[in-house]
Amino acid sequence: MSDNVWLCDTTLRDGEQAPGVAFSYREKKMIATRLAAAGIDELEVGVPALGSDELDLITKLAHLRLPTRLSTWNRAVLSDLEASFRTGVQGVGISIPVSDQHLQHKLRKSRSWVLEKMGECVTLAKKEGKYISLGLEDASRADLDFLLVIAEEAERLGIDRIRVADTLGILDPLEVYNRFSRLTAQISIPFEFHAHNDLGMATANAVTAVKAGFKAVSVTVGGLGERAGNAPLEEVAVVLKHILNRTIAFDISQIDALCSLVSSITHRAIPRAKPIVGADVFTHTSSVHLDGIRKDIVNYQAFPPESIVRQHSIAFGKYSGAKELEELLNTEGIYLDQYQLRKLLIRIRLFSRRTSSPLGPADILRLI
């Protein structure tokens, strides 16, 4: 199997299900254009069945002719698909519940109904020549033998991709691997993993799915999405490229700009310690770490921040040492004896404790 992994972004659909988020056409266009230019493999851009406003918006996006596949989300309902066809997008996602919990206690339907509706919808979509992704909702709680039956039928129908959804975000990486590697080993259709982050394991589950043979993963910029959100594009992309050494088309140097754009549009600040894009994630304060970096930066570097247009920085606080402080001052032409350095370190620690924040070089110079 190729080590190529597809990143299928659903910021404009699942991301828009986050409380208080509703993108205008202008905002969807900005996000979609930036993602497409960065090399994202697919954009899930909305739900045409929501109504004429949404249908018109998606149609406008389709008319942009972006250099990536645009797809829509649909229930296993023929009228949903017909609305999607009118937009002109290249791909359609057909989502259908597959767990007994959802079938019995939400839809009041049988397992045979799933196969019947799947066949109807796929037949219609194939007549329209669309790329078809079959979404298996609540697959994390579905019977494995039933999932295999669905996948075999999907293979027979000529479906292009199967999306396996951990709808409640309840899986752990070991369970993802043990549960789904059987599917990827027996079925020739590419699989996509759609992770939710309710228990904080979306990124880990998404990359584990790749190790279990999945060809694609669903992501959103900043992890935006319903409830606790989805697997964050920036985390998954960096792990795939730098840790798993997989090939991705997405240009990770665009990560910072994309996250800032979506943060600005949604009015959701990026937490300082947010992996990959947080303000503090490449900032070092401990004298032990700084000494290690001075000797070999790889001692305390998970991946090169320059690859996402970031860089390491130093901040001073409780665990800072005299050596780092002296080096900073010397670059500014300031030379203190050991007694003065110790006094300054005490002031730095007191100031940091009082303000609950680290000090940058400019703060140190003001203290002097």
C-alpha positions in Angstrom: 0.0 0.0 0.0 1.2 3.5 -0.8 2.3 5.7 2.1 0.3 8.5 0.6 -2.5 9.8 3.0 -5.4 12.0 2.0 -6.5 14.8 4.2 -10.3 15.4 3.8 -11.2 18.7 5.4 -14.7 19.2 6.9 -14.2 22.6 8.5 -17.0 24.0 6.3 -19.5 21.2 7.3 -18.7 19.5 10.6 -16.7 22.5 11.8 -19.8 24.7 11.2 -21.7 22.5 13.6 -19.7 24.0 16.5 -21.9 26.1 18.7 -22.2 29.7 17.5 -20.4 29.1 14.2 -22.2 29.9 10.9 -20.0 30.9 7.9 -21.1 33.4 5.3 -20.3 32.7 1.6 -17.4 35.2 1.8 -16.0 33.3 4.8 -16.4 29.9 3.3 -14.8 31.1 0.1 -11.8 32.5 2.1 -11.3 29.3 4.0 -11.9 27.0 1.0 -9.6 29.0 -1.2 -6.7 28.9 1.3 -7.2 25.2 2.0 -7.3 24.3 -1.7 -4.2 26.4 -2.4 -2.4 24.6 0.4 -3.1 21.2 -1.3 -5.9 19.8 0.8 -7.2 16.6 -0.9 -10.9 17.2 -0.4 -13.3 19.8 1.0 -16.6 18.8 2.5 -18.4 22.1 2.0 -21.9 21.8 3.5 -25.3 20.2 3.5 -27.5 21.3 0.5 -30.6 19.7 2.1 -30.6 22.4 4.8 -32.4 24.7 2.3 -32.1 27.1 -0.6 -29.6 29.4 1.1 -27.1 26.6 1.8 -27.7 25.1 -1.7 -26.9 28.5 -3.3 -23.8 29.0 -1.2 -22.4 25.6 -2.1 -23.2 26.2 -5.8 -21.2 29.3 -5.7 -18.2 27.4 -4.1 -18.5 24.8 -6.9 -18.4 27.5 -9.5 -15.0 28.7 -8.2 -13.4 25.5 -9.7 -11.0 25.1 -6.9 -8.1 22.7 -7.5 -9.5 20.0 -5.2 -12.6 17.8 -5.0 -15.6 19.4 -3.3 -18.1 17.2 -1.6 -21.4 17.5 0.4 -22.8 15.6 3.3 -26.1 13.9 2.8 -28.4 11.5 4.7 -29.3 8.3 3.0 -32.3 10.1 1.4 -32.8 10.5 -2.3 -34.0 14.1 -2.0 -30.8 15.0 -0.1 -28.7 13.7 -3.0 -30.8 15.4 -5.6 -30.2 18.7 -3.8 -26.5 18.0 -3.9 -26.5 17.2 -7.6 -27.9 20.7 -8.3 -24.8 22.3 -6.7 -22.3 20.9 -9.2 -19.9 19.4 -6.6 -17.9 16.5 -7.7 -18.4 14.3 -4.7 -21.3 13.2 -2.4 -21.1 11.7 1.1 -23.9 9.4 2.0 -24.2 9.0 5.8 -26.1 6.2 7.4 -26.2 5.0 11.0 -24.8 1.5 11.4 -24.9 0.8 15.2 -27.8 -1.1 16.7 -28.1 1.7 19.2 -28.9 4.2 16.4 -30.9 1.8 14.2 -33.2 0.7 17.1 -33.4 3.7 19.3 -33.1 6.6 16.8 -34.4 5.4 13.5 -36.5 2.3 14.5 -35.0 0.5 11.5 -33.4 -2.9 10.8 -30.0 -3.8 9.5 -31.5 -4.9 6.2 -32.9 -1.3 5.8 -29.3 0.0 5.9 -28.3 -2.2 3.0 -31.5 -1.3 1.1 -31.1 2.5 1.5 -27.4 2.3 0.7 -28.1 0.5 -2.5 -30.8 3.0 -3.6 -28.6 6.1 -2.9 -25.5 4.7 -4.4 -27.3 3.7 -7.6 -28.7 7.2 -8.0 -25.3 8.8 -7.3 -23.5 6.6 -9.7 -25.9 7.6 -12.5 -24.8 11.2 -11.9 -21.2 10.2 -12.1 -20.3 11.4 -8.6 -17.4 10.4 -6.4 -19.2 8.5 -3.6 -18.1 8.4 0.0 -20.2 6.1 2.3 -20.2 7.4 5.8 -20.9 4.9 8.6 -22.2 6.8 11.5 -21.5 5.5 15.0 -19.3 2.8 13.5 -17.4 2.7 16.8 -20.4 1.0 18.4 -21.5 -1.2 15.5 -21.2 -4.9 15.3 -18.0 -5.8 13.4 -19.5 -8.6 11.4 -22.2 -6.2 10.2 -19.6 -3.6 9.3 -17.9 -6.2 7.2 -21.2 -7.1 5.4 -21.7 -3.3 4.6 -18.2 -2.9 3.4 -18.5 -6.0 1.1 -21.7 -4.6 -0.3 -20.1 -1.2 -0.8 -17.3 -3.0 -2.7 -19.9 -4.7 -4.9 -21.7 -1.4 -5.6 -18.4 0.3 -6.6 -18.4 2.9 -3.9 -15.2 5.1 -4.0 -14.5 5.4 -0.3 -15.9 4.3 3.1 -15.8 6.8 6.0 -15.8 5.2 9.4 -17.0 7.6 12.1 -16.2 7.5 15.8 -19.3 9.7 16.3 -19.0 10.0 20.1 -15.2 10.1 20.3 -15.2 7.1 22.6 -12.5 5.0 21.0 -8.9 4.7 22.1 -6.0 4.1 19.7 -5.5 0.5 20.6 -9.2 -0.2 20.0 -9.1 1.7 16.6 -6.3 -0.6 15.4 -7.8 -3.8 16.8 -11.3 -3.0 15.6 -10.7 -1.7 12.1 -7.5 -3.3 10.7 -9.6 -6.3 9.8 -11.7 -4.2 7.5 -8.8 -2.6 5.7 -7.2 -6.0 5.3 -10.3 -7.6 3.7 -11.7 -4.8 1.7 -10.1 -3.1 -1.4 -12.0 0.2 -1.1 -10.0 3.0 0.6 -11.1 3.8 4.2 -11.3 7.3 5.8 -11.4 7.8 9.6 -13.6 10.5 11.0 -12.6 11.2 14.6 -14.4 13.3 17.2 -12.5 14.7 20.2 -14.9 14.2 23.1 -12.3 12.4 25.2 -9.2 14.2 23.7 -8.1 11.3 21.5 -9.1 12.5 18.0 -5.6 13.1 16.8 -4.2 9.8 18.3 -7.1 7.9 16.8 -6.8 9.4 13.4 -3.1 8.7 13.0 -3.6 5.2 14.5 -6.2 4.6 11.8 -3.6 5.4 9.2 -1.3 2.8 10.8 -4.2 0.3 10.6 -4.4 0.8 6.8 -6.8 3.8 6.4 -6.0 5.8 3.3 -7.7 9.1 4.4 -8.6 11.0 7.6 -11.2 13.7 8.3 -9.8 16.9 9.8 -10.9 20.5 10.6 -8.8 23.6 11.0 -8.1 24.0 14.7 -10.2 21.0 15.5 -13.3 23.0 15.0 -16.5 21.0 15.3 -19.5 19.8 17.2 -19.1 19.4 21.0 -15.4 18.9 21.6 -14.6 19.2 17.9 -12.8 17.0 15.4 -9.3 15.8 14.7 -7.3 19.1 14.1 -5.8 19.4 10.6 -2.6 21.0 12.0 -1.9 18.2 14.4 -2.8 15.3 12.1 -0.8 16.8 9.2 2.4 17.4 11.3 2.2 13.9 12.9 1.8 12.2 9.5 4.6 14.1 7.9 7.2 14.3 10.7 6.4 11.4 13.0 4.9 8.7 10.7 6.9 9.9 7.7 3.9 9.6 5.4 3.4 11.5 2.2 0.8 14.2 2.2 -0.1 16.8 -0.5 -1.0 19.4 2.1 1.6 22.2 2.6 2.1 22.4 6.3 3.8 25.8 6.0 0.3 27.1 5.6 -0.9 25.8 9.0 -0.3 29.0 11.1 -2.1 31.3 8.6 -5.0 28.9 8.2 -5.5 28.5 12.0 -5.3 32.3 12.4 -7.8 32.8 9.7 -10.4 30.4 11.1 -9.8 31.8 14.7 -10.5 35.3 13.5 -13.6 34.3 11.6 -15.1 32.3 14.4 -13.9 34.6 17.2 -12.4 31.6 19.0 -8.9 32.4 20.4 -6.2 29.8 19.9 -5.1 28.6 23.4 -1.5 29.4 24.2 -0.6 25.8 24.7 -2.6 24.5 21.7 -0.3 21.8 20.0 1.4 23.0 16.9 -0.1 26.5 16.7 -0.3 27.8 20.3 1.8 30.9 21.2 3.9 28.9 23.8 4.5 25.6 22.1 8.1 26.5 20.9 9.0 28.6 24.0 11.5 27.3 26.5 12.0 28.5 30.1 13.7 25.7 31.9 17.5 26.1 32.3 17.8 22.3 31.9 16.0 22.4 28.5 17.9 25.4 27.3 21.2 23.7 28.1 20.1 20.7 26.1 19.0 22.8 23.2 22.3 24.7 23.2 24.2 21.4 22.9 21.8 19.9 20.2 18.4 21.3 19.4 17.0 17.9 18.7 17.3 17.2 22.4 14.1 19.1 23.0 12.6 19.3 19.5 9.8 17.0 18.3 9.9 18.4 14.8 11.5 21.5 13.2 9.2 24.5 13.9 10.6 26.2 10.7 8.5 23.7 8.7 5.4 25.5 9.8 7.0 29.0 9.8 7.6 29.1 13.5 10.8 29.2 15.6 12.1 28.4 19.1 12.1 31.2 21.6 13.2 31.8 25.2 11.2 33.1 28.1 12.3 33.7 31.6 10.6 32.5 34.8 10.9 30.4 37.9 13.1 27.7 36.3 15.4 30.0 34.4 19.1 29.9 35.1 21.9 32.5 35.4 23.7 31.2 32.3 20.8 31.9 29.9 20.3 35.3 31.5 23.9 36.2 31.2 24.0 35.3 27.5 20.9 37.5 26.9 22.4 40.5 28.7 25.8 40.1 27.0 24.1 40.3 23.5 22.7 43.6 24.7 26.1 44.8 25.9 25.2 44.5 29.6 27.6 42.7 31.9 26.7 41.8 35.5 28.7 40.0 38.1 27.4 36.8 39.7 25.8 38.6 42.7 23.9 41.0 40.4 22.8 38.1 38.2 21.4 36.2 41.3 19.6 39.3 42.4 18.1 39.8 38.9 17.0 36.1 38.8 15.2 36.6 42.1 13.4 39.7 40.7 12.5 37.7 37.6 11.0 34.9 39.6 9.0 37.2 41.9 7.7 39.2 38.9 6.8 36.0 37.0 4.9 34.6 40.1 3.1 37.9 40.7 2.0 38.3 37.0 1.5 34.5 36.3 3.3 35.0 33.0 6.8 34.4 31.6 9.2 37.3 30.8 10.6 37.9 27.3 14.0 39.7 26.6 12.3 43.1 26.5 10.8 42.5 30.0 14.2 41.6 31.4 15.7 44.8 30.1 12.9 46.8 31.7 13.6 45.1 35.0 17.2 46.1 34.8 
